[in-house]
Structure formats: C-alpha cells, structure tokens
Amino acid sequence: EDKVVQSPLSLVVHEGDTVTLNCSYEVTNFRSLLWYKQEKKAPTFLFMLTSSGIEKKSGRLSSILDKKELFSILNITATQTGDSAVYLCAVEGHTISNFGNEKLTFGTGTRLTIIP
Amino acid sequence: SQTIHQWPATLVQPVGSPLSLECTVEGTSNPNLYWYRQAAGRGLQLLFYSVGIGQISSEVPQNLSASRPQDRQFILSSKKLLLSDSGFYLCAWTPGRAYLNTEAFFGQGTRLTVV
C-alpha cells in the first residue's frame, strides 16, 4: 500500500522565519512527488519533482527530492502571513492493475500558521 | 483551456438520506478522474479513481460508490449517508495515459455535513 507521511503536523512561526516541511513516502513504481498549498478549498499546485537532487524554486519557496532516502522537503524563507495554509505532499505511483495507470496518494498535510 | 466543475459547494443531509455529487471536466478528453475526501485537519484520502468510462477503482471500503457515465463526468453517490461521511469532498483530474508526470487539477470541493 502506498504511504505518504508529512511532518510536522502543524507548525507556528513568526513572520520572517524560515520553515522546512518534510515528506517521506513509500510507493510502488514512483513517478513523481507533488507539493500543494491548500488555503480554503481546492489545493493549488506548487511543485512537481521527479529527479533527485534538483531543486525547484519559486520565489521564496523551494523544494528538493531524495529518491534514495525517499523524502522531500519544502522550504519557505522570509515567511509572510499569506503563507499560512495546509501544505500537502502527494506521490504519484504507477499502479499495476487491470487499468495500469497512475494514482496520487496524499499525506495528512502540515498546517502552517504565520504569526505577524 | 481546461476547467473542472464540482457541485454543490455545500450540502447538509440527514443520516440515511441518499447522496449524489457531480464533477465534470471541460477542455480535455480521456482524463483520469479522482474523488478524494478530506476529514477535518487531515490530508486527502483517495476514495475512487477512474481511467475511463465505466472503469472505477475503489480504494477504501465504504458505503459510497462512484460512476463515470460519460468521459468527462464523475459522480459520487451513496444510498444511505452515515454521520462519518461528513467531510470535504474534492474531485480532481489528471491527463490520461498519453501524458506523463503532470499535476492534478482540483474542483472547488463540496462541504458535506451529515446531521
């Protein structure tokens, strides 16, 4: 069974701090790892990682994947109150089934709260 | 461009009543379609996914069912709701097998409260 574990479950920091969110996984036939930000309703896409050691960067957010140790981290520098959200990690695995297709397995998320 | 519609946005239903949530995708063909449930403070739990019309894979045993009567339509149903069915339900799609390594696109979700 595919499994995604995120830590910490929740995190409260002050504005301007740097945070690191963790995601470890076990998945059959790994295809990609994705990070999403969920504020109120639908999650919004942040990053997709497929190769080890290559950092993806978008503004103050960055992420990297380690396929040997089966984990990824999401870094947010100089945090702002608008970064408060639940951050979801998901792993896409290729299922060996009658359908032979991919599915996304999500972790429980990290609830990040930024205090002004 | 592709869009995904999910309705209703909120729903309050009594225990034992039926449920039907609908999701449709526009601007693409042969999508993979997913139903997720998110309990309060929890991550997204995959309930069903479908790679084609009439092809449904169930991930967890429950009193819910899913159907895909058309290529871009995915329906989540229940004959009799339980209190434990309360939660936030999200429909999502990814491009079909012709595409590799793409993100999932989500509907705006349905907040279901069973009373």
Interface residues (C-beta under 8 A of the other chain):
Chain A: V4 Q6 R31 S32 L34 K41 A42 P43 F45 M48 T50 L88 A90 E92 T95 S97 F99 N101 E102 K103 L104 T105 F106 G107 T108 G109 R111
Chain B: N32 Y34 Y36 G41 R42 G43 L44 Q45 L46 Y49 V51 G52 Q55 S57 E59 L90 A92 T94 R97 L100 N101 T102 E103 A104 F105 F106 G107 Q108 G109
